[in-house]
């Protein structure tokens, strides 16, 4: 670059630095993480795991590897059991000076040996105090005293846009620091009903799992747990378990070695705008009950399929995931107060909770796909595009219902509502279905632009669908 150009560029830069725009956004306004890392980084640990993998193999006799019939002979070779040891990696952080360490449950899953490496390079063998797969939280213990430990904050106090810092061991690179902002709060991920995740854009990669997420006050506000990625590496979206949730689990693990959660014996689904309108609700806030377990706490309390739970112990439910999450923080055997919506008005019920077991009740029922003797198909209202047939007694008994209509074809409005061949219609709104006539009358009474909530069984699982018939011809 010519000297004159350099001089001109220097003068231009000096002018920019002196301008009001540059002065209004000095570099010093960016956060300085150095003190935070110096004070809190010592309490972050690396976790190495070792496990034995057993594999059955069939090996060729020596010298036959290049034989054209090698694969043929391999099939008849005697099976042999081979064992080899493999390792994993993750992160964690020290909760107390006497050696309690918090991490992710998936970091230590199936591990036979766990080595915790401190910031000063000391290594300790760890034992598992307890682990909870539902929240992905594990509590470990190492035999040491006088250890540095983290300060805990409140995830509820976090604000979207706030700076956060992650420390961990991505790809085994210990004491790696990355920063970002809180992108969103209360994220619900598939099959994760008990954790309202914190979403951030702090770089998190394999090996960061279990490491702490700090706010600018040097307090742990979350445990880095998952990333969204199409490549296996960081793509700008990571998720952390709120520390409030993690510590509630850790305290139970420390005391009892396991986590006890409440259940009331219902299957649930989200409220769509169409379903909410069909029940006479103005918003989609709340949890729709799609089925009630026979003899369970909810049935004993009088809860019915088609009820919408609006609040639990006075706390409003924003969406369907709020109900299992709030129940999960309540001890089994507790009395809870539910506000429900039924027959277009609110009422209250009291339920004594039971303990949630490992199995998921939503998958307990068997799938049903029609293999019935041929029966007459019937069309249900020309405005719906539905063709149905009554189920025989034997199939009704298998499904545990008194009456049901098998969907043979779904076109037009029925297909738009999500109805599929093989679905079984068993209810209208909150009422059990007793006949084709009942369904026809309910559809006829549905005004133009209105929807009717149908309760169906799909592969044994209950759900509600909102069917909006075509407008009647004038």
C-alpha positions as CSV (number, residue, x, y, z in Angstrom):
1,X,0.0,0.0,0.0
2,X,1.4,3.5,-0.9
3,X,2.6,5.6,2.0
4,X,0.1,8.4,1.1
5,X,-2.7,5.8,1.4
6,X,-1.5,4.7,4.7
7,X,-1.4,8.2,6.0
8,X,-5.0,8.9,4.7
9,X,-6.2,5.6,6.4
10,X,-4.6,6.6,9.7
11,X,-6.2,10.0,9.6
12,X,-9.6,8.5,8.8
13,X,-9.2,6.1,11.7
14,X,-8.3,8.9,14.0
15,X,-11.3,10.8,12.9
16,X,-13.6,7.8,13.5
17,X,-12.2,7.3,17.0
18,X,-12.8,10.9,17.7
19,X,-16.4,10.8,16.4
20,X,-19.4,10.7,18.7
21,X,-20.4,7.4,17.3
22,X,-17.2,5.7,18.3
23,X,-17.2,7.4,21.7
24,X,-20.7,6.2,22.4
25,X,-19.7,2.5,22.0
26,X,-16.2,2.1,23.6
27,X,-14.5,-1.3,23.5
28,X,-14.5,-1.3,27.3
29,X,-18.3,-1.7,27.3
30,X,-17.9,-5.4,26.4
31,X,-17.8,-7.8,29.4
32,X,-14.5,-8.8,30.9
33,X,-14.6,-12.5,31.9
34,X,-11.1,-12.7,33.3
35,X,-11.9,-12.3,36.9
36,X,-14.8,-14.7,36.7
37,X,-12.6,-17.4,35.1
38,X,-9.9,-16.9,37.7
39,X,-12.3,-17.2,40.6
40,X,-14.7,-19.9,39.4
41,X,-12.6,-21.9,36.9
42,X,-10.8,-23.8,39.6
43,X,-14.1,-25.5,40.6
44,X,-14.7,-26.9,37.1
45,X,-13.5,-30.5,36.5
46,X,-12.9,-32.9,33.7
47,X,-14.5,-36.3,33.9
48,X,-13.1,-39.4,32.1
49,X,-15.1,-42.6,32.1
50,X,-14.1,-46.2,31.3
51,X,-16.3,-49.0,30.4
52,X,-16.0,-52.6,29.0
53,X,-17.6,-53.4,25.7
54,X,-18.3,-57.0,24.9
55,X,-18.7,-58.1,21.3
56,X,-19.3,-61.5,19.6
57,X,-17.1,-61.9,16.5
58,X,-16.3,-64.7,14.0
59,X,-12.7,-64.7,13.0
60,X,-11.2,-66.4,10.0
61,X,-8.3,-68.9,10.3
62,X,-4.9,-67.3,9.9
63,X,-3.9,-66.8,6.3
64,X,-7.5,-66.8,4.8
65,X,-8.1,-63.0,4.8
66,X,-7.5,-62.8,1.0
67,X,-9.3,-66.0,0.1
68,X,-12.1,-65.4,-2.4
69,X,-14.4,-67.5,-0.2
70,X,-13.4,-65.7,3.0
71,X,-16.8,-64.3,3.8
72,X,-18.4,-67.7,3.2
73,X,-16.0,-69.4,5.7
74,X,-16.5,-66.5,8.2
75,X,-20.1,-67.4,8.6
76,X,-19.2,-70.9,9.8
77,X,-16.3,-69.8,12.0
78,X,-17.0,-70.4,15.8
79,X,-18.3,-67.3,17.6
80,X,-15.8,-65.8,20.1
81,X,-16.4,-63.2,22.8
82,X,-14.1,-60.2,22.6
83,X,-13.8,-57.6,25.2
84,X,-12.2,-54.2,25.0
85,X,-12.2,-51.1,27.1
86,X,-13.4,-47.7,25.8
87,X,-13.5,-44.3,27.3
88,X,-15.7,-41.2,27.3
89,X,-15.3,-37.6,28.5
90,X,-17.3,-34.9,30.0
91,X,-17.3,-32.0,32.4
92,X,-18.6,-31.2,35.8
93,X,-18.3,-28.8,38.7
94,X,-17.7,-29.0,42.4
95,X,-20.6,-28.2,44.7
96,X,-19.0,-28.3,48.1
97,X,-15.5,-28.4,49.7
98,X,-16.0,-32.1,50.7
99,X,-16.1,-33.3,47.1
100,X,-19.7,-33.4,45.7
101,X,-19.6,-33.0,41.9
102,X,-22.5,-32.3,39.6
103,X,-22.6,-33.4,36.0
104,X,-24.9,-34.9,33.4
105,X,-26.4,-38.4,33.8
106,X,-25.4,-39.3,30.2
107,X,-21.8,-38.5,30.9
108,X,-21.5,-41.3,33.4
109,X,-24.1,-43.7,32.0
110,X,-22.8,-47.4,32.0
111,X,-19.4,-46.2,33.2
112,X,-17.4,-48.7,35.3
113,X,-14.8,-46.2,36.4
114,X,-14.8,-42.4,36.6
115,X,-11.7,-40.2,37.0
116,X,-12.3,-36.6,38.0
117,X,-9.4,-34.2,37.2
118,X,-9.2,-31.0,39.0
119,X,-7.9,-27.7,37.7
120,X,-4.6,-28.3,39.6
121,X,-4.2,-31.6,37.7
122,X,-5.0,-33.8,40.8
123,X,-7.0,-36.9,39.9
124,X,-9.6,-38.7,42.0
125,X,-11.7,-41.8,41.4
126,X,-15.4,-40.9,41.8
127,X,-18.4,-42.9,42.9
128,X,-22.0,-42.3,41.8
129,X,-24.3,-40.9,44.5
130,X,-27.2,-41.0,42.2
131,X,-28.4,-40.2,38.7
132,X,-31.7,-39.2,37.2
133,X,-32.1,-39.9,33.5
134,X,-35.4,-37.8,33.2
135,X,-33.5,-34.6,33.9
136,X,-30.1,-35.8,32.9
137,X,-28.5,-34.9,36.2
138,X,-26.0,-37.0,38.2
139,X,-24.3,-36.4,41.5
140,X,-20.8,-37.8,42.1
141,X,-18.5,-37.9,45.2
142,X,-14.7,-37.8,45.4
143,X,-12.8,-38.3,48.6
144,X,-11.1,-34.9,49.1
145,X,-11.4,-31.9,51.4
146,X,-10.8,-28.2,51.1
147,X,-11.8,-28.1,47.4
148,X,-12.8,-24.9,45.6
149,X,-16.5,-24.9,44.8
150,X,-18.9,-22.8,42.7
151,X,-21.4,-20.2,43.8
152,X,-25.0,-20.9,42.7
153,X,-27.4,-18.4,41.2
154,X,-31.1,-18.5,40.2
155,X,-31.9,-19.5,36.6
156,X,-35.3,-17.8,37.0
157,X,-33.5,-14.4,37.3
158,X,-31.9,-14.8,33.9
159,X,-33.0,-12.5,31.2
160,X,-33.0,-13.2,27.4
161,X,-30.0,-11.3,25.9
162,X,-27.9,-11.6,29.1
163,X,-24.2,-12.6,28.8
164,X,-23.3,-16.1,30.0
165,X,-20.1,-18.1,30.1
166,X,-19.5,-21.8,29.6
167,X,-16.4,-23.6,31.0
168,X,-15.7,-27.3,30.2
169,X,-13.6,-29.8,28.2
170,X,-14.8,-29.9,24.6
171,X,-13.2,-32.7,22.8
172,X,-11.1,-33.3,25.9
173,X,-9.5,-29.8,25.8
174,X,-9.7,-29.0,29.5
175,X,-10.6,-25.6,31.0
176,X,-12.0,-24.2,27.7
177,X,-13.9,-21.0,28.1
178,X,-16.7,-19.8,25.7
179,X,-19.1,-17.0,26.0
180,X,-22.5,-16.0,24.5
181,X,-25.9,-14.7,25.4
182,X,-29.2,-16.3,26.6
183,X,-31.1,-16.9,23.4
184,X,-34.3,-18.1,25.0
185,X,-35.7,-19.6,28.2
186,X,-38.2,-22.4,29.0
187,X,-37.4,-24.4,25.8
188,X,-39.1,-27.7,25.7
189,X,-37.3,-30.4,23.7
190,X,-38.8,-33.7,22.4
191,X,-39.2,-36.3,25.2
192,X,-38.0,-33.8,27.8
193,X,-41.1,-32.9,29.8
194,X,-39.3,-32.1,33.1
195,X,-36.7,-29.6,32.0
196,X,-37.4,-26.0,30.9
197,X,-34.1,-25.6,29.1
198,X,-32.0,-22.4,28.8
199,X,-31.0,-21.8,25.2
200,X,-27.7,-20.0,24.6
201,X,-25.3,-19.3,21.7
202,X,-22.2,-20.0,23.8
203,X,-20.1,-22.6,21.9
204,X,-20.7,-26.0,23.4
205,X,-19.3,-29.2,21.9
206,X,-19.0,-32.9,22.9
207,X,-17.1,-33.0,26.2
208,X,-18.7,-29.8,27.4
209,X,-21.7,-31.9,28.8
210,X,-22.0,-31.5,32.5
211,X,-20.0,-28.3,32.7
212,X,-21.4,-25.1,34.3
213,X,-23.0,-22.1,32.7
214,X,-22.2,-18.9,34.6
215,X,-23.8,-15.4,34.7
216,X,-21.7,-12.3,34.9
217,X,-21.9,-12.4,38.7
218,X,-19.9,-15.6,38.6
219,X,-22.9,-17.7,39.7
220,X,-23.8,-21.1,38.1
221,X,-27.2,-20.7,36.4
222,X,-27.2,-24.0,34.4
223,X,-25.6,-27.2,33.4
224,X,-24.6,-27.5,29.7
225,X,-26.4,-30.5,28.5
226,X,-27.3,-30.6,24.8
227,X,-26.6,-29.0,21.4
228,X,-28.7,-28.7,18.3
229,X,-26.5,-29.9,15.4
230,X,-26.7,-31.4,12.0
231,X,-23.0,-32.0,11.9
232,X,-22.2,-33.2,15.4
233,X,-20.5,-29.9,16.2
234,X,-21.6,-26.6,17.5
235,X,-24.1,-24.7,15.2
236,X,-25.0,-21.7,17.4
237,X,-27.6,-23.4,19.6
238,X,-26.9,-25.1,22.9
239,X,-29.1,-26.0,25.9
240,X,-28.5,-25.9,29.6
241,X,-30.5,-27.4,32.5
242,X,-31.5,-24.6,34.9
243,X,-29.6,-24.9,38.1
244,X,-32.8,-24.6,40.2
245,X,-34.0,-27.9,38.6
246,X,-30.6,-29.5,38.8
247,X,-30.2,-28.7,42.5
248,X,-33.7,-29.9,43.4
249,X,-32.7,-33.3,41.8
250,X,-29.2,-33.3,43.4
251,X,-30.7,-32.8,46.9
252,X,-33.0,-35.8,46.5
253,X,-30.1,-37.9,45.1
254,X,-27.9,-37.0,48.0
255,X,-30.6,-37.8,50.6
256,X,-32.3,-40.8,49.0
257,X,-30.1,-41.9,46.1
258,X,-33.1,-41.5,43.7
259,X,-35.7,-38.9,42.7
260,X,-39.4,-39.3,43.6
261,X,-42.0,-37.6,41.5
262,X,-45.7,-37.3,41.6
263,X,-48.2,-38.5,38.9
264,X,-51.9,-38.4,38.7
265,X,-52.5,-41.0,36.0
266,X,-53.4,-39.0,32.8
267,X,-52.2,-38.8,29.2
268,X,-52.0,-35.2,28.0
269,X,-51.6,-33.2,24.8
270,X,-51.2,-29.6,23.8
271,X,-54.2,-27.3,23.1
272,X,-54.3,-26.0,19.6
273,X,-56.2,-22.9,18.7
274,X,-58.9,-24.9,17.1
275,X,-59.3,-27.3,20.1
276,X,-59.3,-24.4,22.5
277,X,-62.1,-22.7,20.6
278,X,-64.1,-26.0,20.4
279,X,-64.0,-26.2,24.3
280,X,-65.0,-22.5,24.6
281,X,-61.6,-21.3,25.7
282,X,-60.1,-18.0,24.6
283,X,-56.5,-19.0,24.7
284,X,-54.3,-22.2,24.3
285,X,-52.9,-22.0,27.9
286,X,-53.4,-25.1,29.8
287,X,-53.2,-28.9,29.4
288,X,-55.7,-31.0,27.6
289,X,-56.4,-34.4,29.2
290,X,-56.7,-37.0,26.4
291,X,-57.2,-40.1,28.6
292,X,-57.5,-41.0,32.3
293,X,-56.0,-44.1,33.8
294,X,-58.6,-46.5,35.2
295,X,-58.4,-46.6,39.0
296,X,-55.7,-43.9,39.0
297,X,-55.6,-40.8,41.2
298,X,-57.2,-38.6,38.5
299,X,-60.1,-40.9,38.0
300,X,-60.7,-41.2,41.7
301,X,-60.8,-37.4,42.0
302,X,-63.3,-37.1,39.2
303,X,-61.0,-35.9,36.4
304,X,-62.3,-36.8,32.9
305,X,-61.0,-37.1,29.3
306,X,-61.6,-33.7,27.6
307,X,-61.0,-31.7,30.8
308,X,-58.5,-28.9,30.4
309,X,-56.2,-28.3,33.4
310,X,-55.7,-24.5,33.8
311,X,-53.7,-24.4,37.0
312,X,-52.0,-26.5,39.7
313,X,-51.9,-25.2,43.3
314,X,-52.7,-21.8,42.0
315,X,-49.9,-21.7,39.5
316,X,-51.2,-21.2,35.9
317,X,-50.2,-23.7,33.3
318,X,-48.8,-21.9,30.2
319,X,-48.7,-25.1,28.1
320,X,-49.0,-28.9,28.3
321,X,-45.5,-29.5,29.5
322,X,-46.1,-27.4,32.6
323,X,-48.3,-30.1,34.3
324,X,-45.7,-33.0,34.4
325,X,-42.9,-30.5,35.3
326,X,-44.9,-29.1,38.2
327,X,-46.0,-32.5,39.4
328,X,-42.4,-33.7,39.1
329,X,-41.4,-31.3,41.9
330,X,-44.1,-32.5,44.3
331,X,-43.6,-35.4,46.7
332,X,-45.8,-38.4,46.0
333,X,-48.8,-38.7,48.3
334,X,-49.4,-34.9,48.3
335,X,-52.7,-33.3,47.9
336,X,-52.8,-30.9,44.9
337,X,-55.5,-28.5,43.8
338,X,-56.4,-28.4,40.1
339,X,-58.5,-25.8,38.4
340,X,-60.1,-27.4,35.3
341,X,-62.3,-26.3,32.4
342,X,-65.3,-28.5,31.8
343,X,-68.5,-27.9,29.9
344,X,-67.4,-24.3,29.2
345,X,-66.9,-23.3,32.8
346,X,-64.1,-23.5,35.4
347,X,-64.2,-25.7,38.5
348,X,-61.8,-27.1,41.1
349,X,-60.7,-30.6,42.0
350,X,-58.4,-32.0,44.7
351,X,-56.1,-35.0,43.7
352,X,-53.9,-37.1,45.9
353,X,-50.8,-37.8,43.8
354,X,-49.1,-41.2,43.3
355,X,-45.5,-42.0,42.6
356,X,-44.2,-41.9,39.1
357,X,-42.6,-45.1,38.0
358,X,-39.9,-45.6,35.4
359,X,-42.3,-46.7,32.6
360,X,-44.1,-44.2,30.6
361,X,-47.9,-44.8,30.8
362,X,-48.4,-43.3,27.3
363,X,-46.6,-46.3,25.7
364,X,-48.3,-48.9,27.8
365,X,-51.2,-49.5,25.5
366,X,-50.9,-51.7,22.4
367,X,-51.3,-50.4,18.9
368,X,-54.5,-51.1,17.0
369,X,-54.5,-51.4,13.3
370,X,-57.7,-52.7,11.8
371,X,-57.8,-56.3,10.8
372,X,-61.6,-56.8,11.3
373,X,-64.2,-58.8,9.4
374,X,-65.6,-56.6,6.6
375,X,-68.5,-54.4,7.8
376,X,-70.6,-51.8,6.2
377,X,-68.8,-48.4,5.9
378,X,-70.9,-45.3,6.8
379,X,-70.3,-41.7,5.8
380,X,-70.5,-39.2,8.6
381,X,-71.9,-35.9,7.3
382,X,-71.0,-34.8,3.8
383,X,-69.2,-31.8,5.2
384,X,-66.5,-33.8,6.9
385,X,-65.1,-36.4,4.3
386,X,-65.2,-39.1,6.9
387,X,-66.0,-42.8,6.3
388,X,-66.3,-45.0,9.4
389,X,-67.4,-48.4,10.7
390,X,-68.3,-49.6,14.2
391,X,-65.7,-51.8,15.9
392,X,-66.7,-55.4,16.8
393,X,-67.0,-56.3,20.4
394,X,-63.7,-58.2,20.5
395,X,-61.8,-55.1,19.4
396,X,-63.7,-52.8,21.7
397,X,-62.7,-55.1,24.6
398,X,-59.0,-54.9,23.6
399,X,-59.1,-51.2,23.5
400,X,-61.1,-51.0,26.8
401,X,-63.9,-48.8,25.3
402,X,-67.6,-49.3,25.1
403,X,-68.0,-48.0,21.6
404,X,-65.7,-46.9,18.8
405,X,-65.8,-45.9,15.1
406,X,-62.9,-47.1,12.9
407,X,-61.9,-44.4,10.4
408,X,-61.8,-46.1,7.0
409,X,-61.2,-43.0,4.9
410,X,-60.4,-39.4,5.7
411,X,-60.6,-36.7,3.0
412,X,-61.2,-33.0,2.9
413,X,-61.9,-31.5,6.4
414,X,-61.2,-34.8,8.1
415,X,-57.7,-35.1,6.5
416,X,-57.0,-31.4,7.3
417,X,-57.9,-32.1,10.9
418,X,-55.2,-34.9,11.0
419,X,-57.6,-37.9,11.0
420,X,-56.0,-41.0,9.4
421,X,-57.3,-44.4,8.3
422,X,-56.9,-46.7,11.3
423,X,-57.8,-44.1,13.9
424,X,-60.6,-45.0,16.2
425,X,-63.0,-42.3,17.3
426,X,-64.1,-42.9,20.9
427,X,-65.3,-39.5,22.1
428,X,-66.9,-36.2,21.2
429,X,-65.6,-33.3,23.3
430,X,-65.5,-34.6,26.9
431,X,-68.2,-37.2,26.3
432,X,-67.7,-40.9,25.4
433,X,-69.1,-41.9,22.0
434,X,-72.0,-44.2,22.1
435,X,-73.3,-44.3,18.5
436,X,-72.8,-43.0,15.0
437,X,-76.0,-40.9,15.5
438,X,-74.4,-39.1,18.5
439,X,-71.4,-38.1,16.3
440,X,-73.7,-37.1,13.4
441,X,-75.8,-34.9,15.7
442,X,-72.7,-33.2,17.2
443,X,-71.4,-32.5,13.7
444,X,-74.8,-31.1,12.6
445,X,-74.9,-28.8,15.6
446,X,-71.4,-27.4,14.8
447,X,-71.9,-24.0,13.3
448,X,-70.0,-22.6,10.3
449,X,-66.4,-21.8,11.2
450,X,-66.6,-23.8,14.4
451,X,-64.7,-26.9,15.3
452,X,-65.6,-30.1,17.1
453,X,-63.1,-31.9,19.3
454,X,-62.9,-35.6,18.6
455,X,-61.1,-38.0,20.9
456,X,-59.4,-40.7,18.9
457,X,-57.1,-43.7,19.6
458,X,-54.1,-43.9,17.3
459,X,-51.9,-47.0,17.8
460,X,-53.3,-47.3,21.3
461,X,-52.4,-43.7,22.3
462,X,-55.3,-41.2,22.9
463,X,-55.3,-37.7,21.4
464,X,-57.8,-35.0,20.5
465,X,-58.2,-33.6,17.0
466,X,-60.3,-30.5,16.0
467,X,-62.6,-31.3,13.1
468,X,-64.0,-28.2,11.3
469,X,-66.8,-29.3,8.9
470,X,-67.2,-27.4,5.6
471,X,-69.6,-24.5,5.6
472,X,-73.2,-25.6,5.0
473,X,-74.7,-24.6,1.7
474,X,-77.3,-21.8,1.9
